[in-house]
Amino acid sequence: MVSLPCLLLCGMNGIASAETESASGAHSALFSGQQETTLSRQIYNPLAGPDYPLVQDSYFTDDSGNILMIVNVLGEVNKQGQVVVRENVDFATILALSEGLKKDANLRHVLVARREPDRNGVQAYVIDLKKYYKHGDRSSFIALKPNDTVIIPEKSFSIDKLAKVIGVVYPWAYIYSNLKN
């Protein structure tokens, strides 16, 4: 004869095992390749802009209402390309987003080129960033507009370039002088 507590215990185990089997069956069906859905959570970047196509010659806003634009950065920077920036961006921010300058960057003749001339008919500006870095002088700065291209040129003369030229010319000059004698 089986006691009442034993029946209850056996009955509970039977119910628990049935629930476990049905839950594991649902679990396997839920995570099988047919029904599995993965939600990819994207990291929020406030300067990334919206997910829909943009007209590059215009301003747009992010989810917080910040006014953004695209600026192109070319030349002697570590990361060339398009940069999404806020409306009143300064050149220090542009260079930081471009991962800094290369060692041969010419800061005296930074060129800002526009697709369309402004109301004064000017389509290109030369900015002296060296004065800004040495003295904080922003007098040559201009307000950037959407799709402006900032071009950081290479220095025309540097010690590295001179060393390269001497390294190429000197051996040939030495050989030529020895052949002559």
C-alpha positions as CSV (number, residue, x, y, z in Angstrom):
1,M,0.0,0.0,0.0
2,V,1.3,3.4,-1.0
3,S,0.9,6.3,1.4
4,L,-0.8,9.6,0.5
5,P,2.4,11.7,0.7
6,C,4.2,9.3,-1.6
7,L,1.4,9.6,-4.2
8,L,1.4,13.4,-4.0
9,L,5.2,13.4,-4.3
10,C,5.1,11.0,-7.3
11,G,2.2,13.0,-8.9
12,M,4.1,16.2,-8.5
13,N,7.2,14.8,-10.1
14,G,5.1,13.5,-12.9
15,I,3.5,17.0,-13.4
16,A,6.9,18.7,-13.1
17,S,8.5,16.3,-15.6
18,A,5.6,16.9,-18.0
19,E,6.0,20.7,-17.6
20,T,9.7,20.4,-18.1
21,E,9.2,18.3,-21.3
22,S,6.7,20.7,-22.7
23,A,8.8,23.7,-21.8
24,S,11.9,22.1,-23.3
25,G,9.9,21.3,-26.4
26,A,8.7,24.9,-26.7
27,H,12.2,26.0,-25.9
28,S,13.7,23.9,-28.7
29,A,11.0,25.0,-31.1
30,L,11.5,28.6,-30.0
31,F,15.2,28.5,-30.6
32,S,15.3,26.3,-33.7
33,G,16.6,27.7,-36.9
34,Q,13.1,28.1,-38.3
35,Q,11.6,30.3,-35.6
36,E,14.7,31.9,-34.2
37,T,14.8,35.7,-34.6
38,T,17.7,37.7,-33.5
39,L,17.4,41.3,-32.6
40,S,20.5,43.2,-33.5
41,R,20.8,46.1,-31.2
42,Q,22.8,48.9,-32.8
43,I,25.0,51.2,-30.7
44,Y,23.5,54.7,-30.6
45,N,25.7,57.3,-32.2
46,P,24.2,60.8,-32.1
47,L,26.4,62.0,-35.0
48,A,25.5,59.1,-37.3
49,G,22.4,60.8,-38.7
50,P,19.2,59.2,-39.8
51,D,18.9,55.8,-41.4
52,Y,17.3,57.2,-44.6
53,P,19.2,58.5,-47.6
54,L,20.4,62.1,-47.3
55,V,20.9,64.9,-49.7
56,Q,24.5,65.9,-49.0
57,D,24.0,69.5,-49.7
58,S,21.6,70.0,-46.9
59,Y,21.3,70.0,-43.1
60,F,19.5,67.2,-41.3
61,T,18.7,66.5,-37.6
62,D,19.5,63.6,-35.3
63,D,17.0,62.0,-32.9
64,S,17.8,64.7,-30.3
65,G,17.1,67.6,-32.7
66,N,20.7,68.6,-33.3
67,I,21.3,70.1,-36.7
68,L,23.9,68.1,-38.5
69,M,25.7,68.2,-41.9
70,I,28.3,66.3,-43.9
71,V,31.8,67.7,-44.4
72,N,34.5,66.1,-46.6
73,V,38.1,66.0,-45.3
74,L,41.0,65.2,-47.6
75,G,44.7,65.5,-47.6
76,E,47.2,65.1,-44.8
77,V,44.9,63.7,-42.2
78,N,44.9,60.2,-40.8
79,K,41.3,59.4,-41.8
80,Q,40.1,61.0,-45.0
81,G,36.4,60.9,-46.0
82,Q,33.0,62.3,-45.1
83,V,32.4,63.4,-41.5
84,V,29.0,64.0,-39.9
85,V,29.3,67.1,-37.7
86,R,27.1,69.6,-35.9
87,E,26.1,72.8,-37.6
88,N,28.6,75.2,-35.9
89,V,31.6,72.9,-36.0
90,D,35.1,74.3,-35.7
91,F,38.2,73.1,-37.4
92,A,39.7,71.5,-34.3
93,T,36.7,69.2,-34.1
94,I,37.0,68.3,-37.8
95,L,40.6,67.4,-37.4
96,A,39.8,65.3,-34.3
97,L,37.1,63.4,-36.1
98,S,39.7,62.8,-38.9
99,E,42.0,61.2,-36.3
100,G,44.5,64.0,-36.4
101,L,47.1,65.4,-38.8
102,K,50.0,63.6,-40.5
103,K,53.5,65.0,-39.8
104,D,53.8,66.6,-43.2
105,A,50.5,68.6,-43.0
106,N,50.7,72.2,-44.0
107,L,48.5,74.2,-41.6
108,R,49.2,77.6,-43.2
109,H,47.3,76.8,-46.4
110,V,44.2,74.7,-45.5
111,L,41.7,75.0,-48.3
112,V,38.0,74.9,-47.9
113,A,36.2,74.3,-51.2
114,R,32.5,74.8,-51.8
115,R,30.4,73.2,-54.4
116,E,28.4,76.4,-54.9
117,P,29.9,79.9,-54.5
118,D,28.6,82.0,-51.6
119,R,26.7,85.3,-52.1
120,N,30.0,87.1,-52.5
121,G,31.0,84.8,-55.4
122,V,33.8,83.0,-53.4
123,Q,34.0,79.3,-53.9
124,A,37.3,78.5,-52.1
125,Y,38.9,79.9,-48.9
126,V,42.4,79.6,-47.5
127,I,42.5,79.1,-43.8
128,D,45.6,79.5,-41.6
129,L,45.3,76.9,-38.9
130,K,48.9,77.5,-37.7
131,K,47.9,80.9,-36.3
132,Y,45.0,79.1,-34.5
133,Y,47.2,76.4,-33.0
134,K,50.0,78.9,-31.9
135,H,47.9,81.9,-30.8
136,G,44.3,80.9,-30.8
137,D,43.6,83.3,-33.6
138,R,40.3,82.4,-35.4
139,S,40.2,85.4,-37.6
140,S,40.6,83.4,-40.8
141,F,37.9,80.9,-39.9
142,I,34.7,80.6,-41.9
143,A,31.4,79.0,-41.1
144,L,31.4,75.6,-42.8
145,K,28.4,74.6,-44.9
146,P,27.0,71.2,-45.9
147,N,29.3,69.3,-48.3
148,D,32.2,71.7,-47.9
149,T,35.5,70.0,-48.6
150,V,38.4,70.7,-46.2
151,I,41.8,70.0,-47.9
152,I,44.9,69.8,-45.7
153,P,47.9,70.1,-48.1
154,E,51.3,68.5,-47.7
155,K,54.3,70.8,-46.8
156,S,56.2,71.6,-49.9
157,F,59.6,71.3,-48.1
158,S,60.5,69.2,-45.1
159,I,63.6,67.6,-43.6
160,D,62.2,64.2,-44.4
161,K,61.8,65.1,-48.1
162,L,65.3,66.5,-48.2
163,A,66.7,63.4,-46.6
164,K,65.0,61.2,-49.2
165,V,66.4,63.3,-52.0
166,I,69.9,63.2,-50.6
167,G,69.6,59.5,-50.0
168,V,68.8,58.9,-53.7
169,V,71.1,61.5,-55.2
170,Y,74.2,61.1,-53.1
171,P,75.0,57.5,-54.1
172,W,74.7,58.3,-57.7
173,A,76.8,61.4,-57.3
174,Y,79.5,59.4,-55.5
175,I,79.5,56.7,-58.3
176,Y,79.6,59.4,-61.0
177,S,82.6,61.2,-59.3
178,N,84.4,57.9,-59.0
179,L,83.8,57.0,-62.6
180,K,85.1,60.4,-63.7
181,N,88.4,60.0,-61.8
